[in-house]
Amino acid sequence: MSATEKIAVITDSCADVPPELAKKHGLFVLPMRIICSDGEYRDGIDIHAEEIYERLKKELPRSSTPSGGDVEDTFAEIRRQGYTKAVAILLSGGLSGTVNHVRLEAEDAEGLEVEVFDSKQASIGIGIIALQAAAYIEEGMGFEELKQKIQKLIAGTKVFFSIDTLEYLQKGGRIGKAAALAGMLLDIKPILSFDEEGEIYTAAKVRSRKQVEKRLLQLIDEIKETKRPYNLVVADGGAPAEREQLERKLTELLPDARFLCRAKIGAALSIYLGDGLLGAGIQYLD
């Protein structure tokens, strides 16, 4: 990489990158806005998931894209630190207008070339793409090759999420009332993922919480290709003990991961998912 080609990695707070890893790899994280009855907050800065779980008992907060000011300030800070290029890896356009918002702001980012990517993912599905992009930059990869690699990472990342209730997805307008009611009455635990267009779909359904871990592992087992290099991810929303157990079994199933990322679901996604979430996934590197 030439001395003039200093590349920054931008993502948003829905990527759920653990703060210590964001700091270690120099990621710039745009905070989603969360609108509550008593004001507006920035995800991961002024409000965190635990507070959302409490608020959900009495109100339904709303989420919105990062503010124009936060995007502009991030671009200014990137330039101040001497970067001339950046890649922005953001929440699925099927869920949010963040990609389009940042793309428009990037057109006016003087002195900084920004390539914006729709991750087609949420949570650590975005985060692992951003972290691997940062790793490629640290290895000396140039901007043009990096852009091609990120497209491959987007195509090669698959994460499954189990949620404990459909109530908040329904209240947030992400699924219909009838589907939510049927799921709750039958105690169905859906396992969700993202298709190639970045839209949520139901990958599987189980009848009880006890079956969630087993089904998550089965779904990854069905798509594993052990001859390919890979990273692994595990995530939870208010279920750390279950996540640790899932991680142990996932690494037994796939013991040769280059890297394993553990994540906690942040405030913005918790509005729609509630607590009790478990997630697991794989990212192919070739």
Backbone hydrogen bonds, N-H to C=O, Kabsch-Sander energy under -0.5 kcal/mol:
donor,donor_aa,acceptor,acceptor_aa,energy
5,E,2,S,-1.2
6,K,4,T,-1.1
7,I,5,E,-0.6
8,A,85,K,-2.3
10,I,8,A,-0.5
10,I,87,V,-3.2
11,T,28,F,-2.6
12,D,89,I,-0.5
13,S,30,L,-2.4
15,A,12,D,-2.1
16,D,13,S,-1.3
21,L,18,P,-1.1
22,A,18,P,-2.2
23,K,19,P,-2.3
24,K,20,E,-2.1
25,H,21,L,-2.3
26,G,23,K,-0.9
27,L,22,A,-2.3
28,F,9,V,-2.7
29,V,27,L,-0.6
30,L,11,T,-2.9
30,L,28,F,-0.6
33,R,64,S,-2.1
34,I,41,Y,-2.8
35,I,62,R,-3.1
36,C,34,I,-0.6
36,C,39,G,-3.2
39,G,36,C,-1.6
41,Y,34,I,-2.9
43,D,32,M,-3.1
43,D,41,Y,-0.5
44,G,47,I,-2.4
45,I,42,R,-2.2
46,D,42,R,-2.3
47,I,42,R,-1.2
51,E,48,H,-0.8
52,I,48,H,-1.5
53,Y,49,A,-2.5
54,E,50,E,-1.5
55,R,51,E,-2.3
56,L,52,I,-2.6
57,K,54,E,-1.1
58,K,55,R,-2.1
59,E,55,R,-2.7
62,R,35,I,-2.3
64,S,33,R,-2.6
71,V,67,S,-2.1
72,E,68,G,-2.7
73,D,69,G,-2.8
74,T,70,D,-2.1
75,F,71,V,-2.4
76,A,72,E,-2.4
77,E,73,D,-2.4
78,I,74,T,-2.4
79,R,75,F,-2.3
80,R,76,A,-2.4
81,Q,77,E,-1.9
82,G,79,R,-1.9
83,Y,78,I,-2.0
84,T,6,K,-1.7
85,K,6,K,-1.8
86,A,113,E,-2.5
87,V,8,A,-2.4
88,A,115,E,-2.8
89,I,10,I,-2.9
89,I,87,V,-0.5
90,L,88,A,-0.6
90,L,117,F,-2.2
92,S,121,Q,-2.6
95,L,92,S,-1.9
96,S,92,S,-1.5
101,H,97,G,-2.5
102,V,98,T,-2.9
103,R,99,V,-2.3
104,L,100,N,-2.2
105,E,101,H,-2.2
106,A,102,V,-2.5
107,E,103,R,-1.1
108,D,104,L,-0.5
108,D,105,E,-1.2
109,A,106,A,-1.5
110,E,108,D,-1.7
112,L,109,A,-1.7
113,E,84,T,-2.4
114,V,112,L,-0.7
115,E,86,A,-2.6
115,E,113,E,-0.5
116,V,114,V,-0.6
117,F,88,A,-3.6
119,S,90,L,-2.2
119,S,117,F,-0.8
123,S,14,C,-1.0
125,G,122,A,-1.7
126,I,123,S,-1.8
127,G,15,A,-0.6
127,G,123,S,-1.8
128,I,124,I,-2.8
129,I,125,G,-0.6
129,I,126,I,-0.6
130,A,126,I,-2.2
131,L,127,G,-2.7
132,Q,128,I,-2.0
133,A,129,I,-2.3
134,A,130,A,-2.1
135,A,131,L,-2.0
136,Y,132,Q,-2.3
137,I,133,A,-2.1
138,E,134,A,-2.3
139,E,135,A,-1.4
140,G,137,I,-1.7
141,M,136,Y,-2.3
146,L,142,G,-2.4
147,K,143,F,-2.2
148,Q,144,E,-1.4
149,K,145,E,-2.4
150,I,146,L,-2.5
151,Q,147,K,-1.5
152,K,148,Q,-1.5
153,L,149,K,-2.4
154,I,150,I,-2.5
155,A,151,Q,-1.9
156,G,152,K,-1.8
157,T,154,I,-0.9
158,K,156,G,-0.5
158,K,282,I,-2.7
160,F,280,A,-2.9
161,F,192,L,-2.8
162,S,278,L,-3.5
163,I,190,P,-1.4
164,D,275,D,-0.5
170,Q,166,L,-2.2
171,K,167,E,-2.4
172,G,168,Y,-2.2
173,G,170,Q,-1.6
174,R,169,L,-3.0
175,I,169,L,-0.9
180,A,176,G,-1.9
181,L,177,K,-2.7
182,A,178,A,-2.5
183,G,179,A,-2.1
184,M,180,A,-2.3
185,L,181,L,-2.6
186,L,182,A,-1.9
187,D,184,M,-0.7
188,I,183,G,-2.7
189,K,206,V,-3.2
191,I,204,A,-3.1
192,L,161,F,-3.5
192,L,190,P,-0.6
193,S,201,Y,-2.1
195,D,199,E,-2.5
198,G,195,D,-2.0
201,Y,193,S,-2.2
203,A,191,I,-2.3
203,A,201,Y,-0.8
204,A,191,I,-1.5
206,V,189,K,-1.9
211,Q,208,S,-1.1
212,V,209,R,-1.4
213,E,209,R,-0.5
215,R,211,Q,-2.1
216,L,212,V,-2.6
217,L,213,E,-2.2
218,Q,214,K,-2.0
219,L,215,R,-2.4
220,I,216,L,-1.8
221,D,217,L,-2.5
222,E,218,Q,-2.0
223,I,219,L,-0.6
223,I,220,I,-0.8
224,K,220,I,-0.8
224,K,221,D,-0.6
228,R,225,E,-2.0
231,N,283,Q,-2.5
232,L,259,F,-2.6
233,V,281,G,-2.1
234,V,261,C,-2.3
235,A,279,G,-2.3
236,D,263,A,-1.4
237,G,277,L,-1.9
243,R,239,A,-2.0
244,E,240,P,-2.2
245,Q,241,A,-1.8
246,L,242,E,-2.5
247,E,243,R,-2.7
248,R,244,E,-1.9
249,K,245,Q,-1.9
250,L,246,L,-2.5
251,T,247,E,-2.5
252,E,248,R,-1.2
253,L,249,K,-1.9
254,L,250,L,-2.5
257,A,254,L,-0.6
258,R,230,Y,-3.1
261,C,232,L,-2.5
263,A,234,V,-2.3
265,I,236,D,-2.6
270,S,266,G,-1.4
271,I,267,A,-1.0
271,I,268,A,-0.7
272,Y,269,L,-1.1
273,L,269,L,-1.5
274,G,270,S,-2.3
276,G,237,G,-3.0
277,L,237,G,-1.1
278,L,162,S,-2.0
279,G,235,A,-2.4
280,A,160,F,-2.2
281,G,233,V,-2.2
282,I,158,K,-2.3
283,Q,231,N,-2.5
284,Y,156,G,-2.7
285,L,229,P,-2.4
